[in-house]
Each structure stands twice: as C-alpha cells, then as structure tokens.
Amino acid sequence: MTVLVIAEHDNVSLKSATFNVVMAATQISMFTDGLVHVLVMGHNAEPVAMAAAQITGVAKVIHADGAQFAHGLAENVAAQVMTIASQYSHIMFASTTGGKNVAPRVAAKLDVGQISDVNKIDSVDTFERPIYAGNAIATVQSADVIKVITVRTTGFDSAAASGGTATVEKVAALAASTNTTFIGSEIAKNDRPELASAKIIVAGGRALGSNEKFMEVMTPLADKLGAALGASRAAVDAGYAPNDWQVGQTGKIVAPQLYIAAGISGAIQHLAGMKDSKVIVAINKDAEAPIFSVADYGLEADLFVVVPGLVAALQLP
C-alpha cells in the first residue's frame, strides 16, 4: 500500500504544509508497512524535488516539470495526478487553497468521495475530521479503492526536513490544458511571516475600533515578537484589517506556538480557526467572552492599556 502526497511549493522551496501532509501519510503507511511517495509538479522546480527527497519518511519523489505547472492551475495539476493515480491507495493534499482546488477534481475523475480536513488517522480506511465549526469530530470510514484526502495541517506535526534518502524519478509532463489560461495574479506583499505557518500570531478584533487604531496598537507588538498579524472576521468585515489576515472557519486555520488575541470575543467561527494553537493568550474587557474558554492565559483588561504596556515591557532584541 503506497501513499501519494501532492507537494505544495513556489517552484523554489516547499511550503510548510507539505511536511505536515507527509507526516499524515507516514501514519497511514505504518499500518501496512507501505511507502510514501511525493509528487512535485512545477516549472524549473528541481530544488523542490531535491528538498522533498530529503524529507524523513519519503521513499520516492516523482518530478514532473513544465511551464504549465508554474502557477499551479488546477486543470493541469489534476490531469498530471491522474496519470499515476491508479498506482496508489491514498492521494493526499494539504487542506489549503491549492489543495482544495485540485483534490475535488481528482476525486471526481476517480469517481470516489473526497475525505476533507482530516486531522487524525485511525486506520488505513478510517479518519477523523472536525464538523460544526470544530464542535464535533466525525469518524469517517471509506470503502473506496483509492482515497482522496485533504489534510488539516494543524492536526499533524511536521515531518523532518532532513534525514531522508528518497530517489527522484522524472516523468513526462502532460501538455497544458486548452480550457484554462493563466492571465495574471495580484499578490499582497508582506514582510511578516506567512499567517498559516507563523510560529507567533498577534490578532485583533472589532474592539480596536478602526484601521488606524488596529495598526497603531497591534503592529508594535507584532514587530516586537516577529509575529504575523491576524484578525477576526468582524474586524475584517469592518475594514480594520485586510482579508488575508482573517483567522477562522471562513479564513485561515492556524496553530502557532503562541496566539495573542486582543479585543476578540471568540465567536465559534474564530475559535474553529485557532483553538489548536499551543499557547493562547486572550485580552478582553468582557469577562464572559467565549475566547477565555480556550485561552491558556486570560487577562480581563482594556487592550488599549495592556498591549502598549506589554510592548514596553518586552525586552527583546
């Protein structure tokens, strides 16, 4: 029984989500002493293939290189996956924007059900996934010959990036789809760590009152800690923060080492996106705020006093 992991990358380096998916795949393979293969599709992405070969637990890297994969268009990626799909018992994607874009296409072409947002492996055919915004866990068993899975990366540790000795096999790349053409992209520039993979996140809520106050109060703390900035949906909807900062069920699912929530009440949709964080610090004037139910440390206080005071007290280089 061999498991195929679809690598996520930027044609230069692997994205952190890939390491979590490899760990999940390794857990499946342990039930049957099977193997884990990684498929790298990209343009001039040889460094990515070589990096994937170094991941602990990976037995083989399959590398398809072509300009049609440069931007990860789902039509091209799914078609390439289908050329080798029949060789595998499980095909695994990260539960990211890219993975969610390609996995349904592969599942449909294989005529199997997709198992989404898996955060625990019980056996080769039984998995656990959160439902109802994380308030319940569903145990799902699949009888499909090939199982197409998206993995919630916060549920698994990262596989070691070194120590592996996988072989790299180059395969022919399929021609580009004639139905879709890449026109362009507008990518937000950010000098901070990527929100989904940041070790520390400082997040603000509607209580900040305005975009000006959000930046004035939260930015110095994030700068001091070298953290990514996040926001609740209410803050994003109010225009206090950009969309790509949104944490929650309809935003990004995160699990940093430290999550500081300032002025966030803790709506169920927000908690679903951050409650797996290792340490949660909540600052809120409302003692009944739901955020305190998941916080490791809670401070019932005015964030406009506490956050600047915390910045002043931090003695970091």
N, C-alpha and C positions, 0 to 999 in steps of 0.2 A: 504494500500500500504506500503510494508516493503522493506527497502533498505539494502543490504548486503555489508559490507566493508571487504575486504580481508586485514588482518593486515600484515605489514612488520616488521620483528624483527630479532634478532640474537640469539633467544632462551633464552635470558636473559632479554632484555628490548625492548620496542617498538621503532621503528625508527620514527623520527620526521614526515616523510611523512604521516604516518598513521593518525596523528592528523589533517592534512590538508584535507585528504580524508573524515574523519568523519564530518568535517565542511561542505564540499560539500554535503555529504549525508543528513545532517541535513537540509540544504536548500531545498533539494528535498522533504523531508518528511513534511516540513512545508506547502507545497501546499495542502496536503491531510490529515494533522494530522496523518501521518503514523509513523512508528517506524524505528529505525536504529539498526541493528544487526552487530556484528563484528565476523568474523571467524578467529580463531587463530589456525594455524597448525604448530606444532613444535615438538621437542624432549626434554622432561623434561622442557617444557615451561610454567609450572604453574604460575611462576611470571609474565609472559607476559599476560596471561589470566586475572590475578587479576588486573594488571595495566590497561588493556583495560576496565575492568568493572568500573573503576574509572573515565573514560572519560565522561565529560558532554555531554549529548545528546544520549548516548548509552543505549538501553533498555535491550539488552541481548548479552552475549558473548557465542559463540559456540566454544568449545575447542576440537580439535582432536589431540591426542598425539601419536607419534610413531617415531621410529628411521628413517623411510623412509622420514620424513619431515625435518630431521636435516639440510640438505643442500639446501632445497627449490627447489628440482628438479621439473621442470615444469610438467612432466608427472604425478607425484604423487599428486602434489598440485591441478592441474586441475581436476583430477579424483575425489578428495575429494570434491571440489567445486560442481561438477556435482551431487553429492548425495543429495544436498539440493537446487540446483539452481532453481527448479520449484516453490519454495515457495516464490520467491522474484520478485519484479517488476524491480529492478535495481541491478546489481552486479558491484561494483566499486573497481578499483585498482589504486594505485599510478602510475603515468607515469614515472616509474623508470625502471632500467634494469630488476628487478624482475617482476614488473607488466607487462611490455611489453612482457615478456617471457611467462607469463601464460594467460593473457587476450585473445590473439588470439585463443588459444586452446579452451578456454571456449566458445567463440563466435562461433567458427566453430562447436563444438559439439551441441550447441543450434540452429545452423543454423540461426544465426542473424548477423547483421552487427555490427562491433565494432565502437564505437564513441571515437576517440582518442584525447588526450591532451585538454580536456575540461577545460576552465578557467572561465566560467561563467554559472550559471544555470538560464535560463529564465522561465522554467516551467517544469513539470514532463516529458515532451517529447521533449523539445526544449533547445538546448545548444549552447554555443558559443565556438569556438576554433580558434587559430591562424593558418593561412596558409601563404605561400610565405614568409617563414622566419620571420613571425610576422608582415609583412607589411599590411596584410589584416586580417579581422576577418570574419570567416564563421559562419552563423547561421544554425544549423543542427537540423532538426526535424525527429524523429524516430517513426515509427508505430509498431516496434517490441514489442511483448508482454513482453519480458524480454530484458532490455537494458544493454549491457555490455560496461562499460565506463572506460577509463583511465583518471585520473585527473592530470592536470598540477598543482603541489602543490604550485607554486609561485602565483597562482591566488586566493588562499584562505588563510584566517588566520587559525591559529591552534586552534582546539577545546581545551578547558581547560582540563588539565590532571587530575584534581581532581574535586570532587563535584558530580560525577555520582554514581548511586546505581544499576547498572545493575546486573542481575543474570548471573551465569556461568553454562552453560549446557555442560556436557561432552558427546561426541558422539564417536561411534566406528570408528577407523581409518581403511581405506581400506588397503589391502595388497600392498606392494611395486610393482611398475611396473617391469616386467621382461625384458623390452626392453631397459632399461637405468640403468647404474650402476655408482655410484659416484666413481671416481678414486682418485682425489686429487685436491687441489687448491693452487695457489701461490698468497698470499695476500700481497700487499705492506704495509709495516709498516710505520705509520705516527703518530708522537706525536702531530701534529696540529689538529685543528677542521676539521671535515669532510667537504669537499668543498660544497656539496649540501645543508648542513644545517648550515653552518657557519654564524655568525652574521656580521663578518667583513672579507672581502676578499681583498687581495693585489695581483693584476695581472700585469704581464709584457708581453711585446710584442717583436717583431722581432728587434726593435731598440736597445735592450740590447746587441745584437751582438754576444754573446757566452753564453754557460752554466756557465762558470766561472763568467762572469760579472752579469748574472742573479742572481746567488746565492749571489755574493758579494754585489749587490745593493739592491735586493728585500728582502732577508732574514732578515736583521736587522730591516727593517720596519715592517715586519710581526711579528717578535719576540716582538717588542716594543708594538704592538697593540694586540697581542694574536690572530692574524688573520690566516686564511687559505691562502695558496698560489695558485694562478691561473695563467693561461697563455692563450694567443691567439693560434689559430690553427697554425699560421705562426711560432710562437716560438716553438711549439711542433714539427712541421714538421722539423724545423731546428735543433732539438736536444737540444734546450736550457732548456727544461722542460719535465718531463715525461708525458705520455699520459693521466694519470688520473687527471692531473691538467687542462686539456683543458676545457675552458668555451666557449659555443656557440651552434649553432644548431646541430653540429655533436659531441659536447662534453656534458657538464653538464649545465643544466638550473638552474640558481641561482637567488636568490632575497634577498641578505643580507641587513642589516641595512645600511652598508657602503661598497661601492665598489670603490677601488682606482685603476685606470688604468694608468699604466706608460708605455709610448712608444707603445701604442696600437692605431692604426689608426682608427679602428672601422668599419671593414668590416661588411656587413649586417649579415653574419652568426654569428659573435661575438655579435653584438647588440641584436640579437634574444635570446641569452642566458643570458643576464644580464640587459637588459633595464628596468626590473621590480624592480631593486634594489631601496631601499628607498632614498638613497643619493649616487650620482655618482660623483666622483672626477676624472678628466682627466688631465694628464700631457703629453704634446706633443709639439714638436717644430714647427709642421706644423699647422698653424692657420686654414687651410682648412680641417683638419682631421675630418671625419664624427663623431668620438667619441664625439666631442664638441656639436653635435646636441642633444644628450641625456643627457649630463652632467649637473648637478646642479651647479658644480663649475669647471671651466676650467682654467688651467694655461699653457700659451704658453711659454715654457721654456725647458731647457736641463734637462732631468731626472737625468743625472749623477751629476748634481749640486743640483737639488731640493730635490731628495729623501734622500741623505745623510744629507742635511740641515734640512729636516723635522724630520729625526731620532734624530738629535742632539737637535732640539728644543722641542721635545716631552718630557714633564715632567710627565711620568707615573711611577708608582711603578713597 
